[in-house]
Amino acid sequence: MLRAVPPIPMTDEEITAGTATGAGSETDPLLGSAGGEDNYGRTQSYGSRLRGKWHILVLVLFVVIILGGINVYLISSYIEDMYLDAAMFDVEKLEVVEITNNGARVNFKGSLSFDYNQIHGLYYKTVGVSLGWLLGSITSIPSEKSCFMYAGLVGSNKHHVSKIRLPPIEFSLRQSEISHLDLDIMVEVIPLEVSVLVSAMMERASQGAKGLDLNVDLLGESRIKAGWLYDSSRLALSRRISLPLNMENLVSVSEVTVSELEGGFKYKVDAEALIKKTIFPVRMDVGTLYWDISLPGCETVDKVGRLTTHSFVVEPYSDVSLRLSSTVGKVSKDLTKICSNGSSPLSSLVNDFQNGNTVKVFLSGAKIQDPDIPKWLSELVTTLFVPIGVDSSMVNVGLEKPEVQSIGLSSVGMKFEKGVPIVSVSLVAGVEMPPQLQGIKHVNVTQIRGSIQLSTREDLLATLDIDDWQSSSLKFDNEVRMLNVSTDIKETELFLNDTFVVSELLQNVISGDPVKFDVNMTADAVVDMPLLHTEFNCVNFVQSLVLPALPVGEALDDLKVKIDQVYLVESTKTSAVLLMDLELANLFGLDFTIGDHIIDMNLEFNGTKVGHISTEGIVLASEGLSNVTTWLHLDTAAAKQGCIKTEELVSEYLSGSRPAITVVGHSGSFIDSPSLSQSVDGVGIDIRLPEFVYEPEEKISTVDSNESKDITIQDEPSGFIISSTMHIMTSEIEFTVFNPIVNSEVFINILEARAMYEGTTLGYINKEQRLLIPPGLYKTPRIPITYAGGIGGSILRKALNGNLKVEATAIFKFKLDKFRLDLMYHGSGLSTNIRL
C-alpha cells in the first residue's frame, strides 16, 4: 500500500547557509544556474556538439553495415563459382576396381589445387586468396545419401545417369597448394538413362561432329568443416566437358577371314580390331557382349546379322584390342528393293562408302546377353540402339587389295557409226583374291553396265560407255587364289578423249616401253548370292594396269604369212596397185573382226614413203589360218627420193632378204573414224616383209613345152630366183624363177650378171638379155654366159656330187605392165647345179 511521505522542514541554519552560499531565495527562479549566466552557456554549447557527432557515428555505422552486407552477398553468391573457376583437377587414374550388379566401385587418383589467377576480377581474386589463407584446409563430408549425377549434350535435356556415394574429401584452399586425392567411389548406374544419353551422343557423332560438349551436374548434400567451423549445405557442382572426336582411322581391322556357312546362305567373319587410344583415363574389364547389326532400308531399319565382341580390357589412354566375330544371314527385301532415289539401300550404302561418304550402321544390344556380365551392364546393352556413322577414313579393314593379274581377250570386234568406233569385246580377267576372302564361293555377277575410263595420271585417254546390260560371270579357282571374271561387251561406243596422248602411248608400247594407266570403272552390277539377289548401282572399281611392251614387229614376223595369190589391179609408169590374198596364223589367240571398213597405212622404207597398204573387212580366227585381202600401193613419186627407195626395197626383196619396212598411221587411216585415225597418226610399226612360201611340189612352166613339169624343190627357196643350172660345154645358164603375179607377166632386161663361189668368179653375163616371165614358177631358156677360169677341178667335183651355193649379182630393168623399176639383184646361197 502506497502512502504519501510529508516533506521535512528546513531549519534556520540550513536556510541561512543556503542564503550565504548564494542559494536562491523564494523569489529566485527554480531553474537557475549554480554558476550564473556563464556556466549555463558552456553547458548548452557542449550538448550541441555532442548531438552533432552522434549523428555522424550513426551514419558511418550504417554505411559499414550496408557495405558489409553487400560484400557478404557478393561473396556468398559467387563463392561456389569462384572456387570452381579456380579449381584445377588432374586425373591420374580412374580404375573400375569392382563391378557389381548395380554399378561399380571406382578408384579415383588425382590432385586438386586452386589457382585464383583464373578468377575474373581483382576483387574476387583478393577475396579468394584471403579466404584460402584464412581457412586453410577444409573437409567436405558428403551426406550418407547418394549424390545424383546428371549429364546431357549441350542444348539437350539432361539425364539422371547414376547415383554416386563419395567419401570425405580433404583439400587445401591455399593458392597453388596441391592436394592429392585417393578416393573410392561407389557408382550406381541407371541403365535406361545412360542408354538414351549414349544413343544421343552417337547420333551426334554419326552426323560428322568433330567433338561433343556435355553438361554434367553433381547434386547432393555435404557438410563443410574448416577448423572449428561447420556448415551444412547443398552440394551442387556443374561442369562442361568437351570430348574431341578424331574419327579418322579410328578403327583398324586385321586378321580378317570370311567363310561361308550353310552353302552360302550365311557368312561368318572373324577379325581382330584395334581402336585408337581412348580419351579417358579409365581401366575396365568388359565381358563378352552380343550386338545386332542393322541397316536402314527404304522405310525401316532391318537386321542383317549378329556381332560378338569378346571380352576385352580398357586401359587408360591406350589402344583397345577387340576380337570380333559376326554372322550375316539372308538380307531382307527392304534392303534390296529400289527406293524412291532409284537405288536400293544396300547399293547406296556400298556406293557411299566407296566414295568416302559417311554411311550409317545401327548397333543394338541383343536381347540375350552373357549371364556372367553384371545386371546393369546387361540392361544397358539391351536397351542401346546406337547409330554409328562410318566412312572409309575411319576404318582400315586390312584386306589386301585384289590385283588384276591377267586380262585375256577371246574376241574383239569393231565397226563405225557416224565416225564413232563401236566395239565388241569378250574378255576374261584373272583377279588374285586376298587369302582372307578365299572362303567365298557362291557369288556371281550375272550382268553389268556402266562406264569404263582409261587414264594416265594427267590425261583421260578413252571412255567406253556400256549403256545396255552385258552378260558376265564369276568363277572362283581357290587352288590358285584366282577369281576369273568373264564378260561380253557388245556394240559399245568407244570415245577417244585425247587422241594425241593415245597416239604417244601406242608408239611407246610398240617401241618397247611399257605404259602404266588406270582403269576406272563405274558400273551397275547384278549380284546373285544364296542370301541375296540385287542390283548394285554405281559401284566404283579402280585398278592400275601396266600394258607391257608389245613386240608387234616380232609377232608379225612370226605370223608365217603365206602369199597365196597376187593380182595386178592397175599400174602407171610410177605406180602399181597389187591385190594380195594372205594367209596368216593368229598368234594372239583371239577372234578379231573389223567390219566392212577400210584401214589404210603408209609404208616407209629407210624413212621415206614408198606407198601405202590398205585392207578391208578383217576377220581373224583365234585358231588356224585366216585369209586377209590387202591392197599394196607402190608409188615411186610418193616422196622425194621415193623412186630410189622403192627400187632399193624391191631389189632387196627379190634378192631373197626380208627388208624392214615401217607401217605408219596417218590422219586418214580409218576412213570411217576421224578420232581413231588421229589416235594412230604417226604411230609406226617396224616389220619385215614376209618371205614367199612355196609348196613342197610346184608345177614349173618351161619355154620348150606348153605342158608343165612336176619338179620337187629340194631346198627352201629364197627370193625371185629359185635355182640355176650351169652348162659348161655350151657356156649357157638357165634359171628357175618365181613370178607371184597371177594375172601378169614380168619383163626382165638383164644388163649384166655375175656368179661367184666362195669369192671365185664362176661366170658372167655381159650382153643384154631379155626375159618374159609368166606367172608362177618358170624355167628360163638357156642364156649365154662367159665362164671364167675359176671353175677348177675341186669346184667341179663338188658340183658333180651335189649342188653349189652360189652368190649371184645382176643389174636389170624390171617392168610390170606399165610400172618400171631399175633393180639390182644380189642373192646368196643360190642353189646351182653344174652340168658338162
Residue pairs with C-beta under 8 A, 6 or more apart in sequence:
10 18
17 23
19 25
22 34
24 32
33 39
33 40
74 123
75 127
75 131
78 124
80 236
82 119
82 124
82 127
82 128
83 114
83 128
83 173
84 237
84 238
84 239
85 118
85 119
85 120
86 114
86 115
86 116
86 118
86 119
86 128
87 112
87 113
87 114
88 112
88 113
88 114
88 115
88 118
89 110
89 111
89 112
90 110
90 111
90 112
91 108
91 109
91 110
91 281
92 109
92 110
92 111
92 281
93 107
93 108
93 109
93 110
93 281
93 283
93 316
94 106
94 107
94 108
94 109
94 280
94 281
94 282
94 283
94 316
95 106
95 107
95 282
95 283
95 284
96 104
96 105
96 106
96 282
96 283
96 284
96 285
97 104
97 105
97 106
97 107
97 184
98 104
98 105
99 285
99 374
99 377
100 374
101 374
101 375
101 376
102 188
102 189
102 374
102 375
102 376
103 162
103 163
103 186
103 187
103 188
103 189
103 376
104 187
104 189
105 184
105 185
105 186
105 187
106 184
106 185
106 186
106 187
107 182
107 183
107 184
107 185
108 181
108 182
108 183
108 184
108 185
109 181
109 182
109 183
110 180
110 181
111 178
111 179
111 180
111 181
112 171
112 178
112 179
112 181
113 172
113 176
113 177
113 178
113 179
114 128
114 132
114 172
114 173
114 174
114 175
114 176
114 177
115 175
115 176
116 125
116 128
116 129
116 132
116 175
117 125
119 125
119 128
129 175
131 173
132 172
132 173
132 174
132 175
133 174
133 175
135 173
135 226
135 227
135 229
136 172
136 173
136 174
136 226
136 227
137 170
137 171
137 172
137 173
137 179
137 226
138 170
138 171
138 172
138 173
138 224
138 225
138 226
139 168
139 169
139 170
139 224
139 225
139 226
140 168
140 169
140 170
140 171
140 222
140 223
140 224
140 235
141 168
141 222
141 223
141 224
141 225
142 165
142 166
142 167
142 168
142 169
142 220
142 221
142 222
142 235
143 220
143 221
143 222
143 223
145 220
145 221
146 163
146 164
146 165
146 188
146 220
147 163
147 164
147 165
147 166
147 218
147 219
147 220
147 235
148 160
148 162
148 163
148 164
148 218
148 219
148 220
149 160
149 161
149 162
149 163
149 164
149 216
149 217
149 218
149 219
150 158
150 159
150 160
150 161
150 216
150 217
150 219
151 158
151 159
151 161
151 197
151 214
151 215
151 216
151 217
152 158
152 159
152 197
152 200
152 214
152 215
153 197
153 200
153 201
153 204
153 212
153 213
153 214
153 215
154 213
154 214
154 215
154 240
156 200
158 215
158 217
159 193
159 194
159 196
159 197
160 190
160 193
161 189
161 190
161 193
161 194
161 197
162 187
162 188
162 189
162 190
162 194
163 187
163 188
163 190
164 185
164 186
164 187
164 188
164 218
164 220
165 185
165 186
166 183
166 185
166 220
167 183
167 184
167 185
169 181
169 183
170 179
171 179
171 181
172 178
172 179
188 376
189 376
189 377
189 380
191 376
191 377
191 379
191 380
191 383
192 379
192 383
194 380
195 380
195 383
195 384
195 385
198 384
198 386
199 384
199 385
199 386
199 387
201 212
202 386
202 387
202 388
203 387
204 212
205 212
205 245
205 247
205 388
205 389
206 358
206 360
206 387
206 388
206 389
207 389
208 358
208 389
209 245
210 244
210 245
211 242
211 243
211 244
211 245
212 242
212 243
212 245
213 240
213 241
213 242
213 243
214 240
214 241
214 242
214 243
215 238
215 239
215 240
216 238
216 239
216 240
216 241
217 236
217 237
217 238
217 239
218 235
218 236
218 237
218 238
219 234
219 235
219 236
220 234
220 235
221 232
221 233
221 234
221 235
222 232
222 233
222 234
222 235
223 230
223 231
223 232
223 233
224 230
224 231
224 232
224 233
243 279
244 279
246 276
247 389
247 391
247 393
247 394
248 393
248 394
249 276
249 393
249 394
249 395
249 396
250 275
250 276
250 394
250 395
251 273
251 274
251 275
251 276
251 394
251 395
251 396
252 273
252 274
252 395
252 396
252 398
253 271
253 272
253 273
253 274
253 324
253 395
253 396
253 397
253 398
254 271
254 272
254 273
254 274
254 398
255 270
255 271
255 272
255 398
256 269
256 270
256 271
256 397
256 398
256 399
256 436
257 269
257 270
257 271
257 436
257 439
258 267
258 268
258 269
258 436
258 437
258 439
258 440
259 267
259 268
259 439
260 266
260 267
260 268
260 439
260 440
260 441
260 442
261 267
261 268
261 327
263 442
263 530
264 441
264 442
264 443
264 529
264 530
264 531
265 329
265 330
265 530
265 531
266 327
266 328
266 329
266 330
266 531
267 327
267 328
267 440
267 531
268 325
268 326
268 327
269 324
269 325
269 326
269 327
269 328
270 324
270 325
271 323
271 324
271 325
272 321
272 322
272 323
272 324
273 321
273 322
273 323
273 324
274 319
274 320
274 321
274 322
275 319
275 320
275 322
276 319
277 317
277 318
277 319
278 314
278 315
278 316
278 317
278 318
278 320
279 317
280 316
280 317
281 316
281 317
282 314
282 316
283 313
283 314
283 315
283 316
284 313
284 314
285 311
285 313
285 314
286 309
286 311
286 312
286 313
286 314
287 311
287 370
287 372
287 373
287 377
288 308
288 309
288 310
288 311
288 370
288 373
289 308
289 309
289 365
289 369
289 370
289 373
289 381
290 306
290 307
290 308
290 365
290 366
290 368
290 369
290 370
290 381
291 306
291 307
291 308
291 309
291 363
291 364
291 365
291 366
291 381
292 303
292 305
292 306
292 307
292 363
292 364
292 365
292 366
293 303
293 304
293 305
293 306
293 307
293 326
293 328
293 361
293 362
293 363
294 301
294 302
294 303
294 304
294 361
294 362
294 363
294 364
295 301
295 302
295 304
295 335
295 345
295 346
295 349
295 361
295 362
296 302
296 345
296 360
296 362
297 332
297 334
297 335
297 345
298 334
298 337
298 339
298 340
298 345
299 334
300 334
301 362
302 331
302 332
302 334
302 335
303 332
304 328
304 329
304 331
304 332
304 335
305 326
305 327
305 328
305 329
306 326
306 327
306 366
307 324
307 325
307 326
307 363
308 324
308 325
308 326
309 322
309 323
309 324
310 322
310 323
310 324
310 325
312 320
312 321
312 322
312 323
313 320
314 320
328 531
329 531
330 531
330 532
331 346
331 531
331 532
331 534
334 345
335 344
335 345
335 346
335 532
335 534
336 344
336 345
336 346
336 532
336 533
336 534
336 535
337 344
338 344
338 535
339 345
339 348
341 348
342 537
343 351
343 537
343 538
344 534
344 535
344 536
344 537
346 532
346 534
346 536
347 534
347 535
347 536
347 537
347 538
347 539
348 537
349 359
350 536
350 539
351 536
351 537
351 538
351 539
351 540
352 358
352 359
353 359
353 390
353 391
353 392
354 392
354 539
354 540
355 540
356 391
356 392
356 393
357 391
358 389
358 390
358 391
359 389
359 390
359 391
360 387
360 388
360 389
360 390
361 387
361 388
361 390
362 385
362 386
362 387
362 388
363 384
363 385
363 386
363 388
364 384
364 385
364 386
365 380
365 381
365 382
365 383
365 384
366 381
366 382
367 382
369 377
369 378
369 381
369 382
370 378
399 434
399 436
399 437
400 434
400 435
400 436
401 434
402 431
402 432
402 433
402 434
402 483
403 431
403 432
403 543
404 429
404 430
404 431
404 432
404 543
404 545
405 430
405 431
405 432
405 482
406 429
406 430
407 427
407 428
407 429
407 430
407 545
408 427
408 428
408 429
408 430
408 590
409 425
409 426
409 427
409 588
409 590
410 426
410 427
410 428
410 590
410 591
410 622
411 424
411 425
411 426
411 590
411 591
411 592
411 593
411 622
412 423
412 424
412 425
412 426
412 590
412 591
412 592
412 593
413 423
413 424
413 425
413 591
413 592
413 593
413 594
413 595
414 421
414 422
414 423
414 424
414 593
414 594
414 595
414 597
415 421
415 422
415 491
415 594
415 595
415 597
416 422
416 595
416 597
416 670
416 672
416 673
416 676
419 672
419 673
419 674
419 675
420 493
420 494
420 495
420 673
420 675
421 493
421 494
421 496
421 673
421 675
421 676
422 491
422 492
422 493
422 494
423 464
423 489
423 491
423 492
423 494
424 488
424 489
424 490
424 491
424 492
425 488
425 489
426 486
426 487
426 488
426 489
427 486
427 487
427 489
428 484
428 485
428 486
429 484
429 485
430 482
430 483
430 484
430 485
431 482
431 483
431 484
431 485
432 481
432 482
432 483
433 440
433 476
433 481
433 482
433 483
435 481
438 478
438 481
440 476
441 476
441 478
442 529
442 530
443 474
443 476
443 527
443 528
443 529
444 473
444 474
444 527
444 528
444 529
445 472
445 473
445 474
445 485
445 525
445 526
445 527
445 528
446 471
446 472
446 473
446 526
446 527
446 528
447 469
447 470
447 471
447 472
447 525
447 526
448 466
448 469
448 470
448 472
448 487
448 523
448 524
448 525
448 526
449 466
449 467
449 468
449 469
449 470
449 523
449 524
450 466
450 521
450 522
450 523
450 524
450 538
451 463
451 464
451 465
451 466
451 521
451 522
451 523
452 463
452 464
452 466
452 519
452 520
452 521
452 523
453 460
453 462
453 463
453 464
453 519
453 520
453 521
454 460
454 461
454 462
454 463
454 464
454 517
454 518
454 519
454 520
455 461
455 517
455 518
455 520
456 501
456 505
456 516
456 517
456 518
457 518
459 497
459 498
459 501
460 497
460 498
461 496
461 497
461 498
461 501
461 502
461 505
461 517
462 494
462 495
462 496
462 497
462 502
463 494
463 495
463 497
464 489
464 492
464 493
464 494
464 495
465 492
465 493
465 495
466 489
466 492
466 523
467 492
468 490
469 526
470 487
470 488
470 489
470 490
470 492
471 487
471 488
472 485
472 486
472 487
472 488
472 525
473 485
473 486
473 487
474 483
474 484
474 485
474 486
475 483
475 484
475 486
476 482
476 483
476 484
477 483
477 484
495 675
496 502
496 675
496 676
496 678
496 679
499 675
499 678
499 679
499 681
500 678
502 679
503 665
503 678
503 679
503 680
503 681
503 682
503 683
505 515
505 517
506 679
506 680
506 683
507 682
507 683
507 684
508 515
509 515
509 547
509 548
509 549
509 550
510 550
510 552
510 553
510 683
510 684
510 685
511 549
512 549
512 551
513 549
514 546
514 547
514 548
514 549
515 546
515 547
516 544
516 545
516 546
516 547
517 544
517 545
517 547
518 542
518 543
518 544
518 545
519 541
519 542
519 543
519 544
519 545
520 540
520 541
520 542
521 540
521 541
521 542
521 543
522 538
522 539
522 540
522 541
523 538
523 539
523 541
524 535
524 536
524 537
524 538
524 539
525 535
525 536
525 539
526 533
526 534
526 535
526 536
527 533
527 534
527 535
527 536
552 685
552 687
553 685
553 686
553 687
553 688
555 587
555 588
556 685
556 687
556 688
557 687
557 688
558 587
559 584
559 585
559 586
559 587
559 690
560 584
560 585
560 690
560 693
561 582
561 583
561 584
561 690
561 693
562 582
562 583
562 584
562 625
562 690
562 693
563 580
563 581
563 582
563 690
563 692
563 693
563 740
564 581
564 582
564 583
564 627
565 580
565 581
565 740
565 742
566 578
566 579
566 580
566 581
566 740
566 741
566 742
567 578
567 579
567 580
567 741
567 742
567 743
568 576
568 577
568 578
568 579
568 741
568 743
568 744
568 816
568 817
569 577
569 578
569 579
569 631
570 576
570 577
571 577
571 816
571 817
571 818
571 819
572 818
572 819
573 818
573 819
573 820
574 635
574 636
574 637
574 643
574 819
575 611
575 633
575 634
575 635
575 636
575 637
575 819
576 633
576 634
576 816
576 817
576 819
577 631
577 632
577 633
577 634
578 631
578 632
578 634
578 741
579 629
579 630
579 631
579 632
580 629
580 630
580 631
580 632
581 627
581 628
581 629
582 627
582 628
582 629
582 630
583 625
583 626
583 627
583 628
584 620
584 625
584 626
584 628
585 624
585 625
585 626
586 592
586 620
586 621
586 622
586 623
586 624
586 626
589 622
589 623
590 620
590 622
591 620
591 621
591 622
592 618
592 619
592 620
593 618
593 619
593 620
594 617
594 618
595 617
596 616
596 617
597 616
597 617
597 670
597 671
597 672
597 673
598 614
598 615
598 616
598 671
598 672
599 614
599 615
599 616
599 618
599 669
599 670
600 612
600 613
600 614
600 666
600 668
600 669
600 671
601 612
601 613
601 614
601 663
601 664
601 665
601 666
601 669
602 609
602 611
602 612
602 663
602 664
602 665
602 666
603 609
603 610
603 611
603 612
603 613
603 632
603 661
603 662
603 663
603 664
604 610
604 661
604 662
604 664
604 684
605 645
605 646
605 648
605 649
605 659
605 661
605 662
606 645
606 648
607 662
608 639
608 640
608 641
608 642
608 645
609 638
609 639
609 642
610 634
610 635
610 636
610 638
610 639
610 642
610 645
610 646
610 649
610 661
611 632
611 633
611 634
611 635
611 638
611 646
612 633
612 635
612 638
613 630
613 631
613 632
613 633
613 663
614 630
614 631
614 633
615 628
615 629
615 630
615 631
616 629
617 629
618 628
619 626
620 626
620 628
634 646
634 650
634 819
635 642
635 646
636 642
636 643
636 646
636 647
636 821
637 643
639 645
646 821
647 821
647 822
647 823
649 659
649 661
650 814
650 821
650 823
651 823
651 824
651 825
651 826
652 659
653 659
653 689
653 719
654 719
654 720
654 823
654 825
655 719
655 720
655 825
655 826
655 827
656 691
656 718
656 719
656 720
656 721
656 827
656 828
656 829
657 719
658 688
658 689
658 690
658 691
659 688
659 689
660 686
660 687
660 688
661 686
661 687
661 688
661 689
662 684
662 685
662 686
662 687
663 684
663 685
663 687
664 682
664 683
664 684
664 685
665 677
665 680
665 681
665 682
665 683
665 684
666 677
666 680
666 681
666 682
667 674
667 677
667 678
667 681
668 677
669 676
669 677
669 680
669 681
670 676
670 677
670 680
671 677
691 718
692 717
692 719
692 738
692 740
694 713
694 717
694 722
694 738
694 777
696 712
696 713
697 710
697 711
697 712
697 713
698 711
698 713
698 776
698 777
699 708
699 709
699 710
699 711
699 776
699 777
700 708
700 709
700 710
700 711
700 736
700 776
700 777
700 778
700 779
701 708
701 774
701 776
701 777
701 778
701 779
702 708
702 709
702 778
702 779
703 779
703 780
703 781
704 781
711 736
711 777
713 722
713 723
714 831
715 831
717 723
717 738
717 831
718 827
718 829
719 825
719 827
720 737
720 738
720 825
721 735
721 736
721 737
721 808
721 825
721 827
721 830
722 735
722 736
722 737
722 738
722 777
722 831
723 735
723 736
723 803
723 830
723 831
723 832
723 833
724 733
724 734
724 735
724 736
724 755
724 806
724 808
724 830
724 831
724 832
724 833
725 733
725 734
725 832
725 833
725 834
725 835
726 732
726 733
726 755
726 762
726 763
726 785
726 787
726 832
726 833
726 834
726 835
727 733
727 734
727 782
727 835
727 836
728 787
728 791
728 796
728 834
728 835
728 836
729 836
730 782
731 763
731 784
731 785
731 786
731 787
732 782
732 783
732 784
732 785
733 755
733 763
733 765
733 782
733 783
733 785
734 779
734 780
734 781
734 782
734 783
735 779
735 780
735 783
736 777
736 778
736 779
736 780
737 773
737 777
737 778
737 780
738 776
738 777
738 778
739 745
739 746
739 773
739 774
739 775
739 776
739 778
740 775
741 775
741 816
742 775
742 776
743 775
744 775
744 816
744 817
745 772
745 773
745 774
745 775
746 772
746 773
746 814
746 815
746 816
747 770
747 771
747 772
747 773
747 813
747 814
747 815
747 816
748 770
748 771
748 772
748 773
748 812
748 813
748 814
748 815
749 768
749 769
749 770
749 771
749 812
749 813
749 815
750 765
750 768
750 769
750 770
750 771
750 783
750 810
750 811
750 812
751 768
751 810
751 811
751 812
751 813
752 764
752 765
752 766
752 810
752 811
753 764
753 765
753 808
753 809
753 810
753 811
753 812
753 825
754 761
754 763
754 764
754 765
754 808
754 809
754 810
755 761
755 762
755 763
755 764
755 785
755 806
755 807
755 808
755 830
755 832
756 762
756 806
756 807
756 808
757 790
757 795
757 804
757 805
757 806
757 807
760 788
760 790
760 795
761 788
761 790
762 787
762 788
762 790
762 791
762 795
762 806
763 785
763 786
763 787
763 788
763 791
764 785
764 786
764 788
765 783
765 784
765 785
765 786
765 810
766 786
767 784
769 783
769 784
771 780
773 780
791 834
795 804
795 834
796 834
798 804
799 832
799 833
799 834
800 834
803 831
803 832
803 833
803 834
804 831
804 832
804 833
804 834
805 828
805 829
805 830
805 831
805 832
806 829
806 830
806 831
806 832
807 826
807 827
807 828
807 829
807 830
808 825
808 826
808 827
808 828
808 830
809 824
809 825
809 826
809 827
810 824
810 825
810 826
811 822
811 823
811 824
811 825
812 823
812 824
812 825
813 820
813 821
813 822
813 823
814 820
814 821
814 822
814 823
815 821
